[in-house]
Structures are given as C-alpha cells and as structure tokens.
C-alpha cells in the first residue's frame, strides 16, 4: 500500500504528496525539503519528465520547487527548490538529467549532482556570495573537479557557459575557464596586455608577441631585442598556459618589425626638427606632432598614467625605434613628466631648449618610468 501525506486541497487541485507514485520516498523528500513552509503544496500528481518522475510544488518560501525521482526509482526522491529548480527547469531533464543527491554544502555554497542527461555529469551550484545558481558540466566540470572543485581556487561559478571570442567560456569566483573542440580539454583563461611577449620552453622555445587580439611569432633574437623589449619582459609560461593563450590569441604569422611606416615617418619628422627651439616645455605636443596629431593628452604625466593603467607600459630600457619613453613627474620636469621618441639602440629625440638627440638621462629628465607604443588611434604623418 502506498504511503501518502494529505493536505488541504491546493489551488491547483492536487492534495497529496506523492499522489500517482508509490513508496515513502516522496514523503521523505518532502520533509527533507522543509515541508509545506519551504516548498508549498503539490500542484499535480507524480508524472514522467524526461528520464524520471517529478512532482511540482509551489507556495513555500522557495517559490517554485519539485520532487524528482531518477528513473522513477521511487526509493530515491530528491527535492530541488528555488533558484536551483528554476535552473533545472530552464535547462530541461533531457539535457541535465536527474539529481543523485540532495543539495548539500560544498565549500562556500550549495551543490547538487545530476546525471542521466545528454550533458553527462552535471553540477547545479549556488555560491553563498554569488547568490545565483549556475551549472557546470562537460569539459569545464572535468577541469574544475581535477583542480579542487568548490573548495579549490576557482570557488563557485559566476556564470553559465557562454560564447566568447569563438570559444566557450565560464566565469568562476577564482578565474575563468575556456574550452573549444580544438582544445579538447578546458583551460584557464589567460589574458595578456598588448605587446606582451611569451614563451614556453617546455614546448618549443618559440617567442610570441600579443598584438591586436592575435599572437605573432618573433622571427629572430635581433627582432626581439630591437622591437619587443629584449628577453627581460618575456614570460616563460607552462605548456597549458601557452595552449590557452594561443586559443584566446590565434596565431597570425610572423611578428611585424617594430619600425612600421607610421613610426618611421615620426622619426623622420623628429629628425627634421633637430635644433629647433619651438617645443621647449612641450614634450607631449612634440611626440604627438611626430605622429600627425595633437591635443591627445594634457601632459606627459597624463599620457604615462594612461599607458600604465591600460597595461601598455614596459619597464625595461631596451626601447624599440619608434616607441615612446616616459619619465615620472619630478622636480627635473616640473612635475609634468617627460616623454621622448626612440631612435633605437638607446638613442632618443627629445624636446628641450632645442630638439636634440640624447640617451636615458635621469639626472636631466627625472625617474625613468618605461616605454610604450603610440596609441593605435594616432594617425601618423602623411609623409
């Protein structure tokens, strides 16, 4: 004989926990969920939904909820409530499957394991500080589980999977993971500042530079030294990080030489101004004019702050030809900072009492801050 639990008839017309089913599992699941106070009253009889049986509930403090029995094995009935149930209902039982346990504490949040759907093993997760329910499955789940799960460095998910830069991405409290058919397994998302140089000596020793959302191969040690800051800023990363980096920044061929047409014309114009006195105290205007523009920054200090805040500033002194060298605000430069144009090989053209060729002279210009390329939006001179 079936075990049932009877209430006053609900608005939906259902009155019995487990009505249409059998066994004490339905009552047990109902009570573990907190009873009517938590999940309300049944809205319908037990019925098939995908690969199992389900009974819908409403009216408790969890709003919508359900009791779910995988494969209609009614000795196993698990409550799914509130945001967790909303997530399950939106994904669907065919994709997600049915719960294998009650929602339980795991790290700093709540997790419930699902199986039997087309997405394989599936985690329904709600972090305490995140406050929303998200699912983790497939390649993301595999990587996540092998790296500590919720108690590990990634914590709880902050999003479901979504398309990003032709990849599948999912965000967690401790970082993001990416996946694609080419990657096979999920990888941690790696984001590099513009013009970063990377190498993985454990793979092949090739050096790559990140430019405009792509990676390019450095063609020679001379190009690395002259154009991309030499060996000092090159980051040696793991094989896994390199694979992830090349997924985020697809390989686009050989790295361009540093002195492009725009930079060479800037150098040519700056050389033509040698000995001129019209730019004394106007170093920022001088380098902007070299690139065919003006009025971009109020001072060299403002320009430096922008380069630093956007991750474009390189700290080494091996400044490529056509790049800009910056000096921090100091007494030497009247607290406005200083900027000058590199000729390569440690030589620079700078404004002063007259325009002149110099090296990095910290006694004259102030503390050296680093170098960066001129903004991509600067048009360059016509000739």
C-alpha positions in Angstrom: 0.0 0.0 0.0 1.3 3.5 -0.9 2.4 5.9 1.8 0.9 9.3 1.3 0.7 12.6 3.1 -2.5 14.6 2.9 -3.1 18.4 3.0 -6.0 20.8 2.3 -6.6 20.9 -1.4 -4.3 23.3 -3.1 -5.3 25.9 -5.6 -4.0 23.7 -8.4 -6.3 20.9 -7.2 -3.6 18.5 -6.0 -3.8 17.4 -2.4 -1.4 14.5 -1.8 2.4 14.3 -1.6 3.4 11.5 -3.9 0.0 11.2 -5.5 0.3 8.9 -8.5 3.5 7.5 -7.2 4.4 4.9 -4.7 6.6 4.4 -1.7 7.7 6.5 1.2 10.4 8.3 -0.8 8.1 11.1 -1.8 7.2 11.9 1.8 10.8 11.7 2.9 11.9 14.1 0.1 9.1 16.5 1.0 10.1 16.5 4.7 13.8 16.9 3.9 13.0 19.9 1.8 11.3 21.6 4.8 7.7 20.6 4.2 4.9 23.0 3.1 6.6 26.0 4.7 9.6 25.6 2.4 8.2 24.3 -0.9 4.5 24.7 -0.6 1.8 22.2 -1.8 1.9 19.8 -4.8 0.5 21.3 -8.0 0.0 18.0 -9.8 0.4 14.2 -9.5 3.7 12.4 -9.9 4.4 12.3 -13.7 7.2 11.4 -16.1 9.5 14.2 -17.2 12.5 13.1 -19.3 14.4 10.2 -17.7 12.5 10.2 -14.4 9.4 11.1 -12.4 8.6 14.5 -10.9 6.0 16.3 -8.8 5.7 20.1 -8.9 5.3 22.3 -5.8 4.5 25.9 -5.2 3.6 28.3 -2.3 6.5 27.9 0.1 9.3 30.4 0.8 11.3 28.8 -2.0 8.6 29.8 -4.5 8.8 27.0 -7.2 10.1 23.6 -6.3 9.9 19.9 -7.3 10.5 16.5 -6.0 12.5 14.4 -8.6 13.0 10.7 -8.8 15.7 9.5 -11.2 14.4 6.7 -13.5 11.2 6.7 -11.3 13.1 4.7 -8.7 10.8 6.0 -6.0 13.0 4.9 -3.2 15.2 7.8 -4.4 13.3 11.1 -4.4 15.2 14.4 -4.1 13.9 17.9 -3.6 15.1 20.7 -5.9 13.9 24.2 -4.9 14.1 27.9 -5.6 16.8 29.1 -8.0 18.1 25.6 -8.3 14.7 24.4 -9.6 14.5 27.4 -12.0 17.8 26.4 -13.5 16.9 22.8 -13.8 13.5 23.6 -15.4 15.2 26.0 -17.9 17.8 23.5 -19.0 15.4 20.5 -19.1 15.7 17.0 -17.8 16.8 15.5 -21.2 19.9 17.7 -21.1 20.6 17.8 -17.4 19.2 14.5 -16.1 18.0 13.9 -12.5 19.6 14.6 -9.1 21.7 11.9 -7.5 21.5 13.5 -4.0 20.1 16.4 -2.1 21.6 19.9 -2.4 24.4 19.9 0.1 27.1 22.1 1.4 30.4 22.1 -0.5 32.9 24.8 0.2 31.2 28.2 0.5 27.9 27.2 -1.1 25.4 24.6 -2.1 25.8 21.9 -4.8 23.6 19.2 -6.2 24.8 16.4 -8.5 22.8 15.5 -11.6 23.3 12.7 -14.1 21.5 10.8 -16.9 21.1 13.7 -19.4 22.8 14.4 -22.7 25.3 16.7 -20.9 26.7 14.0 -18.7 27.6 14.6 -15.1 26.2 18.0 -14.2 26.7 20.2 -11.1 23.9 22.6 -10.1 25.7 25.2 -7.9 24.9 28.3 -5.9 27.7 30.1 -4.1 26.9 31.9 -0.9 28.5 35.2 -2.0 27.4 34.7 -5.7 23.7 34.3 -4.8 22.8 32.8 -8.2 22.5 29.2 -9.5 24.7 28.1 -12.4 25.5 24.7 -14.0 29.0 23.2 -14.5 29.3 20.2 -16.9 31.4 18.6 -19.6 35.0 19.7 -20.1 34.5 22.6 -17.7 33.4 20.2 -14.9 36.3 17.8 -15.6 38.9 20.6 -15.3 37.1 22.1 -12.3 36.9 18.8 -10.4 40.5 17.9 -11.0 41.5 21.4 -9.7 39.8 21.2 -6.3 36.1 21.9 -7.2 34.3 24.4 -5.0 36.8 24.3 -2.1 39.6 24.9 -4.6 41.0 28.0 -6.2 38.1 28.5 -8.6 35.3 28.5 -6.0 31.8 28.8 -7.3 30.6 29.7 -10.8 29.6 33.3 -11.6 28.0 32.4 -14.9 26.9 29.6 -17.1 28.9 28.8 -20.2 28.8 31.5 -23.0 30.4 32.1 -26.3 33.4 34.4 -26.1 36.0 35.1 -28.9 34.9 31.9 -30.8 35.5 29.9 -27.6 33.2 28.6 -24.8 33.9 30.5 -21.6 32.7 30.2 -18.0 33.5 32.5 -15.1 34.2 31.4 -11.6 35.0 33.3 -8.4 38.7 32.5 -8.8 39.0 33.0 -12.6 37.6 31.9 -15.9 37.9 28.7 -17.9 37.7 28.3 -21.7 37.0 25.4 -24.0 36.8 24.6 -27.7 36.8 21.5 -29.8 40.4 22.3 -30.7 41.5 22.5 -27.1 39.9 19.1 -26.2 40.1 19.9 -22.5 39.1 23.1 -20.7 41.9 25.5 -19.9 42.3 28.5 -17.6 41.6 31.8 -19.4 44.9 33.8 -20.0 44.6 37.5 -20.8 47.8 39.4 -21.8 48.4 43.1 -22.0 49.1 44.4 -25.5 52.6 43.8 -26.8 53.3 41.1 -24.1 55.9 38.5 -25.1 55.6 34.9 -24.0 57.5 31.6 -24.4 57.0 28.1 -23.2 60.5 26.5 -23.1 58.8 23.2 -22.2 57.1 23.2 -25.7 59.3 24.5 -28.4 61.0 27.7 -27.2 59.2 29.9 -29.7 58.6 33.5 -28.6 55.2 35.1 -29.3 54.1 38.7 -29.1 50.4 39.6 -28.5 49.2 42.3 -30.8 45.6 43.3 -31.6 44.0 40.1 -30.3 46.4 37.8 -32.1 49.8 36.1 -31.4 52.7 36.5 -33.7 56.0 34.6 -33.8 59.2 36.6 -33.1 61.4 35.9 -36.1 64.9 36.4 -34.6 66.8 37.4 -31.4 67.6 40.7 -33.2 63.9 41.4 -33.8 63.2 40.6 -30.1 65.9 43.0 -28.9 65.2 45.8 -31.3 61.4 45.7 -31.5 59.9 44.0 -28.4 62.0 44.8 -25.4 64.5 42.0 -25.4 64.5 39.0 -23.2 63.8 40.8 -19.9 60.0 41.1 -20.2 59.5 37.7 -21.9 57.2 35.5 -19.7 58.1 31.8 -19.5 54.7 30.0 -19.1 53.5 26.4 -18.9 52.5 24.3 -21.9 48.9 24.5 -20.7 49.0 28.3 -20.5 50.6 28.5 -23.9 47.8 26.4 -25.4 45.2 28.6 -23.7 47.0 31.8 -24.9 47.1 30.6 -28.5 43.4 29.8 -28.3 42.5 33.3 -27.0 45.0 35.0 -29.3 45.0 32.9 -32.5 48.4 32.7 -34.3 48.6 35.0 -37.2 52.1 34.6 -38.6 55.4 36.3 -38.2 55.7 39.3 -35.9 55.8 42.7 -37.7 59.0 44.7 -37.5 58.7 47.4 -34.9 59.5 50.4 -37.1 56.4 50.5 -39.3 55.6 53.3 -41.8 53.9 55.3 -39.1 56.8 55.1 -36.7 59.4 55.7 -39.3 57.7 58.9 -40.5 57.5 60.0 -36.9 61.3 59.5 -36.6 61.9 61.3 -39.9 59.8 64.3 -38.8 61.5 64.4 -35.4 65.0 64.4 -37.1 63.9 67.3 -39.3 63.2 69.3 -36.1 66.7 68.9 -34.6 68.0 72.2 -33.3 64.5 73.8 -33.3 63.5 75.7 -30.1 59.7 75.9 -30.5 59.0 72.9 -28.3 60.7 73.8 -25.1 58.4 72.6 -22.3 56.1 71.0 -24.8 57.4 67.4 -24.9 53.9 65.8 -25.2 52.9 68.1 -28.0 56.3 67.3 -29.7 55.7 63.5 -29.8 52.0 63.9 -30.8 53.0 66.1 -33.7 55.6 63.5 -34.7 52.6 61.1 -35.2 50.5 63.6 -37.1 48.1 64.6 -34.2 47.8 67.0 -31.2 45.6 67.6 -28.2 45.5 63.9 -27.1 46.9 64.3 -23.6 47.3 67.4 -21.3 50.8 66.4 -20.3 53.4 63.6 -20.5 52.3 62.6 -17.0 48.7 62.2 -18.1 49.9 60.1 -21.1 52.1 58.0 -18.8 49.2 57.3 -16.4 47.0 56.1 -19.3 49.7 53.7 -20.5 50.3 52.4 -17.1 46.6 51.9 -16.2 45.9 50.1 -19.5 48.9 47.7 -19.1 50.8 49.1 -22.1 53.9 50.3 -20.2 57.1 48.3 -20.4 59.6 48.7 -17.6 62.8 47.8 -19.4 65.1 50.3 -21.0 65.5 48.5 -24.4 63.1 50.9 -26.2 62.3 49.9 -29.8 62.7 52.5 -32.5 59.5 54.5 -32.9 58.3 53.9 -29.4 57.9 56.5 -26.7 60.0 56.7 -23.5 58.4 58.1 -20.4 59.7 59.7 -17.2 57.7 60.2 -14.0 56.7 63.6 -12.7 59.7 65.1 -10.7 61.5 68.4 -9.9 63.5 68.0 -13.1 60.4 68.1 -15.3 58.3 70.5 -13.2 56.0 67.6 -12.1 54.6 67.3 -15.7 56.6 64.2 -16.6 58.6 63.8 -19.8 58.2 61.8 -23.0 60.5 61.4 -26.0 60.8 59.4 -29.2 63.2 56.4 -29.5 65.6 56.0 -32.4 66.5 52.5 -31.3 69.8 51.4 -29.9 69.5 53.6 -26.8 69.2 56.9 -28.7 66.2 59.2 -28.5 65.0 62.5 -29.9 63.8 64.9 -27.2 62.4 68.4 -27.0 64.2 70.8 -24.7 65.8 74.2 -25.1 66.2 72.8 -28.6 65.3 69.4 -30.1 68.2 67.1 -29.6 69.4 63.5 -29.6 70.0 62.0 -26.1 70.0 58.8 -24.0 68.0 58.0 -20.9 69.4 60.8 -18.7 67.6 60.5 -15.4 69.5 63.4 -13.9 68.1 65.7 -16.6 64.6 64.2 -17.3 63.7 62.6 -13.9 63.0 59.0 -12.9 62.6 56.7 -15.9 59.1 55.1 -15.9 59.1 52.8 -19.0 58.2 52.8 -22.7 55.1 52.2 -24.8 53.9 52.4 -28.4 52.0 55.4 -29.5 48.2 55.0 -29.3 46.8 52.9 -32.2 44.3 55.8 -32.9 47.2 58.2 -33.7 47.1 58.5 -37.5 50.7 59.1 -38.3 52.1 61.8 -40.7 51.2 61.8 -44.3 54.8 61.7 -45.4 
